[in-house]
Amino acid sequence: MLPRPPRTSSRPWGCGQFLAESVFMSGLGGAVGVFAGIAATAGYAASQGWPAVIPLPALLGGVGAAMAVSAIADAYPAVRASRLTPTEALA
């Protein structure tokens, strides 16, 4: 997580930072899941002698769904965390 700049350390900035970090991390997790799905699909298709056909919208939808779920699930904790002072957050 990036430290807050002292001159611009406002609640909306902190909330946006927490939410952006959460969505970014879930996007990475979604991409890892998509690549695991590609590998499993390609492996199974190869074992059956089939061509592996994976539509691009399905790949993008997997990552997008992970990011959307994260944004919804982490909105309240981000707002709550942005209201804490750094010393309160450590306690």
N, C-alpha and C positions, 0 to 999 in steps of 0.2 A: 504494500500500500504506500502511496506517496504521502509525504508529510504535507501538512497544510501550510501555505505561505502565510506569514503573520499578518500582512496587511489585508489579505482577502479572506481571512478565516471566518466566513459567515456560515450560517446553518444551511442555506441552500447549496452552497459549494460543497460542504461536507456530505450532505445527503446525496448529491450527485456523484461525488467521488466514491462513496460506499456502493451505490447502486451500479455505477459503471464498472467497478472492480468485480462485483458479483456477476454481472451479465457477461463480462469478458471471460471470467473463469468458467462459467457454464458453457460458453461458446467453445472454449477449448475442450471441455469434457464432451460436448456434443460432437465435435469433430473427431475425437478419439473413438467415440461410439460408432460414428458413421464409418470410419476406416475399419473398425473391427467387423462391422456388418458387411462391408465390401469384401473383406478377406474371407469371411464365412460363406458368403454367397458365391464368390468365385471358386472357393475350394469345393463346395458341394456341387456346383455346376460342372466343374472339371471332373469330379468323381463319377458323375452320371453321363459325361460326354456331351453336355449341353453347352451352348454359348452363354456366357454370363452377360445379361442385359440389365443394367441398373440405370433407371431414368434420373437425369439431373435434378428435376424437381423433388424427387424423393430424397436425394442427398441434401439439398438445401433446406428442405422441409424438416429434416431431422435436426440439423443445427439450429434452425430458426425456432423450432418448438422448444428445444432446450433453453434457448435464450429467453423466449417469451415466458416460460414457466418460472425461470429464475427471476425475471423482472417482477412478476406478480408476487412470488413468494417472498422476495427480499425487500419489497417496498416499505413495509412497516418496520422491519428491523433497521433499515437504512435511516429512516426518519428518526427513529428512537436513538440510534447511535449518534446521529448528528447533533442531538440535543445535549449530549454529555460533554463535560469538559474532559480534557485528557487525564486529569487526576482521578475523576470519577470513573472513567473507563478502566483504569488500572486497578481500582479497588475491587 
